[in-house]
Structures are given as C-alpha cells and as structure tokens.
Amino acid sequence: MKVIQLHKNETALIKKALKNNREAQHVLFELHAPKMLSVCRYYVKDLQQAEDVMLNGFFKVFSNLKQFNADGSFEGWMRRIMVREAISFLRQKKDIEFPVDTFQTNTNSENNINTNIEVANIQQHIDTLPSGYKMVFVMYAIEGYKHHEIATMLNITEGTSKSQLFKARKMLQEAISNSNKITSYGTK
C-alpha cells in the first residue's frame, strides 16, 4: 500500500517558492487560496473583484516572501497582506465612507440576539453595511484587529473605529432582528 502525503511540508514549500519554484508557489496558492478569497470577500462585496484582490495579494505574497520570518504562521502573514490589499482596493475605488450619523441607543435592548440565522445570510447583512462600518466590523470582529491597529491601517482615530463598530453592530442586530421577524411571520 502506498502512503500519500496529504499535508505538504509548508516550510519546504516556502523555501522552494523563495527560489521562484513555480510548482511550490502553485501548491502554496492551492493550499491557501480558498481561505484568502474568504478574507478578501469579507471586505469586497463583488466576488470577481474579491478574486482580483486575492490574486494581487498573492502576487505581493510571492514578491515579498523573503520578508516572511516564520515567527508567526504563514497563513496569518498572508491574511495581513490580503486585508491591506482589500483596503487599498477600496481606497482606490473611493468606496470607503465613515458615516458620522448617530443612533439612539436603547438601554433595554438585548446585545446578543439568539438566532439560527445561516452564515450566508449574515454575510448578506454585513454586505449591506456602509463601507466604513463594514470594514471596521470585519477587521475587529472577524480578523481580530485591535482598535488602535484599525485606526492606524485606515488613517482614522481610535474613537472613530469604536463608534463605527458600535454602529455596525447596531445595524446588524436590527437587520437580523427584522429578518427573524419576517421569517417567523412567513412560517406561521
């Protein structure tokens, strides 16, 4: 019986890719493209544009591979490149807005909505957020950046980052709540 190696040795692949070995670069691309497309898709609504952002990101990954120092994970290093590439893309399109409107907060409202909403529906709700809200929400809630990191990357203040996150959460809660009401009325 022949044993097939399912997991490639990523370190060896990276070393080969550093020497411009196209096969190693292709294997690394195939291993990480689905996750990196998902990262780009968080920021960029259109799938084809998200794919373009991902491809540009991979170009930067392979162009700057010598800068990867293996202190952290290769995937984490690539994710940071993809996030920055998505932000650059949105800046070029001038598609980032940080609305300054205010919301009335209801202190009696529950912060956590108990729901069985599907992931695809959540992504649809996230896509409806204004671009600034969406970007800060994804960077904070999904990517795990801190407010000071978000502020630095987006050239905004920490206070703006925090208010955009608050407003994004509020809008998502309202959208999900309304979606649940429609679903519950439709099933009765």
Secondary structure, 3 states (H helix, E strand, C coil): CCCCCCCCCHHHHHHHHHCCCHHHHHHHHHHHHHHHHHHHHHHCCCHHHHHHHHHHHHHHHHHCHHHCCCCCCHHHHHHHHHHHHHHHHHHHCCCCCCCCCCCCCCCCCCCCCCCCCCHHHHHHHHHCCCHHHHHHHHHHHHCCCCHHHHHHHHCCCHHHHHHHHHHHHHHHHHHHHHHHHHHHHHHC
